[in-house]
Amino acid sequence: MKSMSNRLFLTFMLLLGTILAVLMIVIGQLFPVYIEQYDEQASLEKQESINQVLDERKIELSKEDREAINRVQNAGEQHKILLSVRARLYVVLVILFTIALILIAIVSRYMIRNFTAPIDNVTETALELAKGNYRARAHENEQERMMPLSHSINILARNLQDITTIREVEEERLKTLIENMGSSLMMIGREGNISIVNRVFLERFGMQIDDVQGKVFRTIGLPKSLEQFIDHVFLTEMPYRQQIKMEVQQELYNKEVYGAPVIGDHGRWLGVVIVMHDITELVRLEQIRKDFVANVSHELRTPITSIKGFSETLLDGAYKDEKMLLSFLEIIYKESNRLQMLIQDLLELSKIEQHGFTVNIMSMGLQDVLIRGAELTGPRLDEKNMSFHVDIERDVEVMGDANRIIQIVTNLITNAITYSPENTTVSIRLKENEKYGIIEIEDQGIGIEKHEIARVFERFYRVDRARSRNSGGTGLGLAIVKHLVEAHHGRIQVESEVGVGTKMIVMIPKN
């Protein structure tokens, strides 16, 4: 800012110096004229004095002699006077010029500094405001002429600071709202690039912010049904609402998705915003409410019908045939046992699904649990002439409920045996990573279709209904397993190929 004051001072001094120099040149040029006029007047006076002296002394000279005497006298004196006066004049002019220039420089410097200082201060304040420092203020002095400008700049700075503070508060509130809302939110720009996603969205789809920020929505691996919904909103540029079913990490979710265009100032189209409400639990509860009676009645119908039919047959006289009596009683016993298992599983599942259900978590080793599960299912394995392949390098310590984890392992091994042909192998492996202890149970059975993997944990869902029912299964085992794993804050995954086999992967947290 000092450069402005310096430039103004130098310009002023250059202008003033030029004026003074021109004035000196003019004075120097007019000096001979004044000298000639003075010389002529002095010559006339001296001539009169000489003539008067000659007349008084009665000296007779001719006119030519008198003129010659006057010329000689005037010529010498005129030259001396001219040189002397000119020299003194030049010295005086130089001294006056120097003194005037110094005095003017001091006065002008002081005046320019007082005049430009408020402007410099206001300019510096304006530059700070332009950089975003809205706390900068200009100096205000009521005696300065620039005070109204400084006051206006300070008012502008205060307004900008207030606006910035309000904007920061609003941004923080909006960010808090977006991050803590229970629904997934995604904002997509007009070019298809994702600009905003919230924490719930990242958790639902198992992504990181770097995986989606600024990326085109079609390239981040969203479910096809969601991509089609977004395309529809882009094409129609109208609000749209739809319930869609999507598979995320081998689990089916029901989402109520709402999409709307984002319109900026002057009707400018900026992109779309997508909000996804997870209604999976609502849909599941509604489906359970609709299907529970039908499923239970369907599952109970077979054993009850068998027990009733064979009982009637026995009452009609078949009890007299001892061989037939024993056969019918054995069937009635099996069906009643199956009915008991179904009721026990229903009670167990109902207990697990109750709000507030907890497991007794403590530090435990998984090796003994796997060995115990293999021992409990060993007789069933022998019935089908199957074998175990156990791959346990070392024990893994996790935080869990030993009884519940034995229940998980037993159910999974039983399923592996049920859906495997005779003379095959069930593999049991124990692994670990930084976060989980991992149990893998793999069979060589019929496998599961890819589109059915997400449904195997539903109540009463069977991949092969006839085989499961004939083997005594209730269709509730995997539903119980899933709830128990989630109660341990763990995860369960399914890998399967039709005709090759199925691998169940259970991950229990270490701590």
Order of alpha helices (4+ residues) and beta strands (2+ residues): alpha-alpha-alpha-beta-beta-alpha-alpha-alpha-beta-beta-beta-alpha-alpha-beta-alpha-beta-beta-alpha-beta-beta-alpha-alpha-beta-beta
